[in-house]
Structures are given as structure tokens and as C-alpha cells.
Amino acid sequence: IGWTVAFISFLAVISFYVGYLSSSSTPPGNNVDFESDSNGSPLEKLKDCLDYQQRIMKINDEVKSRMDDSTSKIRKSDRNQKQNQNTNKDPSFIQAIARISKHELMSAFDNFGVATLEAPLTDEALLFYNDADAIPDKLLRSSPAGDEYITRIDNVTEAIQNCGSLNVQFTHTPIGFRPQCHVWIPAHNLPAFHVDRWMRLSDAKTNANKFDHNTPLRHVGSITTPTGVDRFDLPAFEPLISAHWKALLQFFEHADAVMKDITKLLEGNGIKPPTTKQINETYANEAITVMTVNHGQSDLLVNFFCAAKTRGLDLRRVLVFVTDEESKQLVEGFSKDLGVMVYYDERNFATMPKGGDNVKYGDRTFTSMMFAKILCVLYVNMSGYDTLYQDVDVVYYRNPLEFFSEYGSGSQNYDIIFQHDGSSQPRYAPYSSNSGFFYTRSNKKVQYLLTSLLYHGDLIRKTRTHQQVLNQLLLEHSSLFGLKVKTLDRHDYNQFPGGYHFNYDHSTMHQIISGELKPYIFHMFFTDGKETKVKFLKQFGEWYVHEECTEKLIGNANNLPASSQCCSATPLISCYYKDKPSAVPCNDSPSHDKNGEPFWKQ
């Protein structure tokens, strides 16, 4: 029907054009003879030409106006036809569907803050149009009534040209899940921006809560595994919730005093509080790098200091929150020549375990340090400073604040930016953010996120990691408050490699070792236990600490700078495993992984 109307409109316009010309006096020809007296004076001839040109312009304007009006009526007719064909009769429900390139869509919106979606089952995304007015012109032209297929629109800009708003959901069917369905329910004035999950699980009392196709669908948590395990098993009041309440009482009682101490410490080191204008923007010289450490992990911190000293990097804006007196003495020794700052929040940290070489991911010492990680970022961010938090198993090649100050103030203006964790587990989805290296801006959205994370300390104790809890809070705060989150893709942003690359991306590791790639940092995450991390760093050629240095420094009364006693000017390389990245070939060493291939091919 629409194209019939278009053809009739076209004929009407042509008819108008012909009639207009025939009703007018014959226009002068384009080739006016200015030399002939029979045509009048040259001025009269010129006037006739101008009159003719003006008449032609009026005709063209009228033709264009009538064509635009006809086209508009055609589109409106097609949209009404689309809407009338919807058997649901609800004008706010789905009016049309288009297939678009997932890659192009993600690129158009900087991946919506998440990292690149790995191992895609399809390179397409589905776009649902809930209103006839949202349907793009191309879809109206290419999808006549009665078509059963979903039209592909290659140009994402065209696909969303009429969308006044866009709701985004990431979904997939993880390995192990049974056939999965999605349902969208139209609801007037009751939109929900969360996904409720239902599964066919047997009664936990009778069959270990396993999948059973013969049972009815029942409501479960969003990250329940195919075997029925809820990754967010909630804490009980005793001992976890009550213990967290006690920690919160201690925090609230001393929070004001601690923040005053921190402000005084920063100002004493020449770092003035940011102005209101600076708080609303991102400046490299207004960000503070924040770390926390206990005695058991202190040699990793010393290696960070020594590696930075070797490369001549400025550490005067690094503030280390220590959890014991020994670590405090250690950092104070390095502050003499490196300028690093140290703060010991004895009121909140004195009861924390000191740790040791055998600390593993998720154990009691590891979980206790999660509370210190929350507080140290919260204190500094609440004081008005942008913060870069990093774990102690990091080495610098360049100062990363240079990157974040530029990237954070770009067109996207992110509130919080993370290194990619490398894990694709659903409990970290969709951001897969690494909580051991991230940059935060000092604003109310970030501060409320950090406050919420603090209040969830009992859940952190239960899950034994604050990374899982943080990732879910990022999703909630992004949806509810518009928190702008960005995870740097591990492929596109290989300036921030880490343990994932060390274990699984040897091409990138070869580029770093050869000097072809000069990243900002290297972060030895994705590696269980301090002992293994130290071995990997030594083999990688990123260990600069003399043996037993840290123990000698603690209680040492001399005034020599710690770096002169501890730090090697060149990396101290040792071979341990032939299948892990190494600065020199280690092919005579055993493999770390089963069936591991040598890093250096012979």
C-alpha cells in the first residue's frame, strides 16, 4: 500500500510541474542574444533571465515540499500499518525486530563499558522496537507486511536513528545450562531493569538441588549454577553479620579522625586538597595512588618500590595503608628517598592477621585484607581525591596516572575504570572487573558505590572475595544511578597486562620481554599464593629485591635509605618453569602446568 501511495504521489507532482509550466508565458531561452535589437535592451534581457531562474527555483521548492509531505505520509501509513498488525494491540509492546552487528553496536558505545565479549556464538544482536515511531526508515522499506524473517540492518546508526531510549541487556547460555528461554512482559508504569531467573531444580532436601526437567520452574538467584549452587549464598547473623557490625561500629567511631589524619598527611607532603572545579574534572596531579599491605606481603611491596626506582619513576603520590607496625617501619624506610607516604589506621587494622608466605586466595588472611582495601580507597576518595588503587603484586614501566587522567576525562567521562580480570565466570559478569587495579573519580556516584561496598562486608566475608560483590554492585549502581563503569579490554588495552597474559597469552609476553610492547604496568593476578607470584616475577625478570631485605630493615635504626640496602639496579632472574614466560630461556626447568609447552621454542 505504501509504495502505491508513493507512485500516485509522484505522478501528482509531475502533473503539477507540467501544469505550472503550461500556464505560464513561454520563458526566454537560456541562450539570449544580447547583440540583437529585436530582443530589447540588454538590461531587459537580463531581467527576463533572472525572472526565469526565480520561477524555476519556486517550482523546485514546491516539488520538494510535496514529495517530502508524501514521503512523511507514506512512513506514517507504514508505521500505523505495522502497529495495527500487532495482534497484542498494545502500542508499547514489540512492533518490529532487527538484526544488527554486535561488534558495530558495541563499538558505537565503547562496548557499554564492558570488555570485549569473548567467544561469541553469534556476531549479531537483536534490536526490539517497542513503538512504531522507533522503527527506522530502512526497516519500513525492506520489511513488507507478512515477512517471516528478521531484517538485518548493517548500519547501526540507521538502526537506532529513531530510538529515544535504549535498554541494554547482556545474555548468553553458559555451558551446562539446559534449553533457555527469555520472556518480555509488557507492563504499564511498572518497568523493571533487573532479570529474574527461574530454573527447573529439584527440592534441595531430596536431591541435592539439581536440575530436573520434570519439576516446575522456580525462582532462583541470578548466578545460580547449572548444578543448583547459588554463588551468593547469604551469610548468617552468627558469626559473619554480627562480626561485620562490630567492624562497622569501629569504623564509624573513628572515620572523621582518620580522614583528618589523611588530609594532614597529604598536605604535609605538599599535596593540597583539590578545589571544587578540580573535583569535577580529572587531573593527573590530583590523583593519589593507594595501596594496602600486611607484613606477609611486604616483600612484594618492596619489589614495587625497587622496580619503580630502577626506572626512575616518581612515587611521591603513593600512599600505603599498612595493617601492622612492621610494615609501617618498612615503608617509612623507603619514604626517605622515594617519597612514598604511609598511614597506619591502628584503630581499624590492628587486629588483622599479618599473613605469610602460605596465604592463598580466599583464605582468612586474604578475606580480612579485603576490608582494608575497601577502607583505604574510601578514605581518600571521600577526602576529594581521585584514587588509583593497586595491589602490591604490581610493577610499573610507566606512570599509569598519565593514562587514566587522559582516558577518564575523555568523551565518555567514566566514573570508575578497571583492569580486566581475565575471568569469564558468571559471578563476575558482565564487567569482569579486577578489584586489584582500578581508578576512581571523586564524585558522589563513586562514593556511594564505595559506601555500599563497605556495608556489604558480611557478604564479602561469606564469598571470601570482594571482587564478586563489587562486580554485582557495579551492575546495580550502573543501572540504578547511572554510574559510568569501564573495564579495559585485555586485548585492545594491552598497556595493562597481568597474570592472565602470563598464563594464557604468551604472544603478548614475548612482546614485553623483547621491548616491542611497553605497557604501563604488569599485575601478577590470576596466580594463587605469594610464593608462586614471587617465582613468576623472578623468572619474568621483574624482581629487584635482595634476599631477606625486608627482615633486615624492620627495626633497623640506621638512617640509610631502604632502597640503597634492598634494591638491585638490575633484575634478579631465576628459572623455575619452562612453560611460563621468562626473560631468558628456562627449557631445562620442569613444567608448571600439565602438558605445558616451553615458552621459548627451540
Steps between C-alpha positions, in 0.01 A plus 500: 500500500777740594680476168172538308443827682856601415446435128173696495667787686783501247254526210319783679822695535589453132150611403537815712837576343371469142187701576698775661721545195216482249303769681794741492622714215775344296824565683790645316753256376820440684700636205388865490635706210626818665628638167162491319281814527185286448527362852496837674775666698766289680356601840154374404648176375691452827183570700311233302776243580487578872122472503525161334756368747285611794196325357702177458616523863139543619395195299783291650410610853135409444593159355729426795235609750235277346738202478605540866136522603417186301798311644401598853146374441638174357721443807215586735272262310759222516557558875123491563478185292782341702328595822161373384653167403608445862246252628581599859329837441743657748673796329792478748582134429729368226419653160803376308830315541831552320827311492808722535872443528599443862852627428373821338252559782763449769747723317244778468459513879857419614385146582248642750786499750558123494795322344475329162256210506712189463424193283174629353243247390377761258624837378148636507283675755123534496339843511135516606288801410227553758341794319414542132666842499830337599512283187776625266413605148712223350307233687170640373626486142662155519251305712158491330198373687486126538875433495599224741872579524675762714663766286874559529605867525874539443523865602452529878443876477206440268369220722471726806430831323148528641566351845431752774641261761685169491489222760801266487519144633788253464393138486630161398455131575796385714638152448302251702167684498199328351288660220450862594212735425446874544172674567422872473181603677338835410405691813352848521690728736680203654824456303769287665869518417599174666486145367323240715623147445290184517636144476369144519672383817408211722428548867830562677392273787446200277745519211782745572322783315591370153342572163188293442300552180194341659469767769330839463704815442583675826663829588878492564788746533638647179837325527373156600711235325358218282549268798286723722780667696423861592821701469350755738435274796400756762682541831338404829476748785748296702784525447527712183235773523562570867876514443451747216276718719775522756750601231258767374455641851877532528517668161221750572649594835836598351422591135515879551830483689658273237397726213643803682827308545512417130433859393773619733741236364434597138529872566822438693642345183402802292180350360230760546132411517340528153275793421134454410584547133774239517274251675262524205781429254783252477860611537807280523652714774184473714482119516647295783624145451377289791633163618460283808734234637561272795834364612460171315470675162752777567777366276266529200451865596877547528538356150251758374713775658826363359369447147369858491832634634690311231290665233518845661127530566356748749323339798433811705123468447488140622328450836537159665252392769678244717325259736784438746792677662765299312366610163485859625872496585578345163318763294644782710846379398413548133334837552843657566613488139190396303253733672227237545246575775382256767200492732420245770132498598567315822141538625359298208794288389682395818310170531560391142723197441853571382498220245794311359635310201215245501211745465263381227214660310185494715658392831448685831795735458408578140138572595601721794712716271192564285365726776824700496475533120153648529591749772819636345326593174194633682704728730694667219210526257277653767774757562447628146787330316477278196660169591688224322484186712749224432607176665862452603574240227538777240806641324511825304652561158338843475288705737140380438350825631596655168269256323205531738506879516465514121264204455275586794441854377416397144165504328364219714611661827497176700453493876700184558743312272628146556769271374346190341499202735521238228230282656177426315319353801134609526558634852728768351276579201461714306791728592761243609665783692823441687468640852879504538557785254243771437465878471219696666389858466402687813128558450180406677427201274833338577483588867158340533630190320791474745264557794273222372800270465595578861150408617524168316802389700311203647429371149868547416589289802259232378615493136864550613566759232388857454546476123181296459297738717650808335415377149136449592483843665646654185216348301240628748641851533549532125136412440346688793719809531670530161848422635730499196715186519778399263705182489808525281496217250796270544562493124436858394661646812809282536671791676371329818597133472502262794473143617252408231752591230778330697309171504305510173629768261866426436505708184447816705760382754760454225430856382558635851821306551638605160414865563259513206216577741550746785195482725424725795500223758509128554269348763565141612136410567348170386771334709430323828725575794788736569767233460393426143472871419857564614628210287313625193631856547857378540477287187333780306790732584297734720650428843735763645520413872805349671437192712376555857501874450165568665589320824825693531324833460242446774634648825814623326604820674739631235396792285602357165226508236339159474530492122880512518499188718222305329479586133701349218574722202438205267237225514586190704398222261444136601356210300220287643270381219564453131136550401465844659626832360865566581752772424748228401434148369416260786461185293695289750243571771186289561154596379255674731186390316412152386613455139634856501690607187837681535471880487822517296467276195822331390 
